[in-house]
Amino acid sequence: MRLLLARLDRTSAPVRLLAFIGLLAIFWLPPYVLIRATVTDRNTVSILAMTLLFIEFVLLLRWWTKRIYRAPNWLRHYGLQPTRQNGRLLLLGFAIGSFSLFTLFAIELSFGWLRWQWPTLQLIRIAIEGLLVAIGVGLGEELIFRGWLLQELERDYRPVTALLANSLIFALLHYTKPIEGAIVTLLGLPFDWSAVLRSLPQFPGLLLLGVLLVRAKQVSRQQLGLAIGLHAGLVWGYYLVNVGELVEYGDSVPQWVTGINQNPLAGVMGMLALVGLLLGMKWFGRWGERSKFTN
């Protein structure tokens, strides 16, 4: 076992990824089966399973980094070090992400494609609830995709290749949810594969989002703060508008313009917004070299 672990850091990226996922599955599958068998509410099953998966992922990642790569500080190894620079990048990214989404909806409102609905008194609660969800999603997914996964890919491949592979994997996992579907199917349990077809229109947007978040890490000197902030800002803005029911979609333009199933990622306008943010990353990289945010 020790000999095998010692050789893992010299194997190819696919082998290392499969080894890590295999170890994670060994520890996660038994409690997941127990949760599926004892909990009837599907939302509760999903929350418990994903929470357990992330906790085990973090513990395994910490062990993996120290044991395989012999890196003493696993947080720094993946760009998650608790520094002022990372904190500033996170706040900046959150501001950019949320402002961009609100700007997108404001433009669509000005064109008459959406109708404004006055918020209820529960909007404050929704905003706080959405903020917690956004930070959790941003932190968790960026540690997984732009932290661990990107780091493994960049060890073997050129930056452009690693960027494209990372973005494609990110989009595929969000689009098809293949891990959960494959596991559930192999266990002989029912899974709604029709969700794969319903979510097809958002795939190009997810791909662009993946590219944007990789670039956010690259232009901030491999720190995760900007990517986490961007991701969280976009999630929070969408949560606030969607759950808070601040807009109502009209029928003056096709759904593919504003977003199929009211999802901005599945619309032309949303993808144009992501392209704009992606172009802005190039400018940010040059500006960041002379600013306190990345130094």
Sequence and secondary structure as in RCSB ss.txt:
>XXXX:A:sequence
MRLLLARLDRTSAPVRLLAFIGLLAIFWLPPYVLIRATVTDRNTVSILAMTLLFIEFVLLLRWWTKRIYRAPNWL
RHYGLQPTRQNGRLLLLGFAIGSFSLFTLFAIELSFGWLRWQWPTLQLIRIAIEGLLVAIGVGLGEELIFRGWLL
QELERDYRPVTALLANSLIFALLHYTKPIEGAIVTLLGLPFDWSAVLRSLPQFPGLLLLGVLLVRAKQVSRQQLG
LAIGLHAGLVWGYYLVNVGELVEYGDSVPQWVTGINQNPLAGVMGMLALVGLLLGMKWFGRWGERSKFTN
>XXXX:A:secstr
 HHHHHHHTTS HHHHHHHHHHHHHHHHHHHHHHHHHH   HHHHHHHHHHHHHHHHHHHHHHHHHHHS  S HH
HHTT    HHHHHHHHHHHHHHHHHHHHHHHHHHHTTSEEE    TTHHHHHHHHHHHHHHHHHHHHIIIIIIIH
HHHHHHS HHHHHHHHHHHHHHHHHH HHHHHHHHHTT    THHHHHTGGGHHHHHHHHHHHHHHHHHTTT SH
HHHHHHHHHHHHHHHHHHTT EEE SSS HHHH GGG GGGSHHHHHHHHHHHHHHHHHHHHHTTSTT  
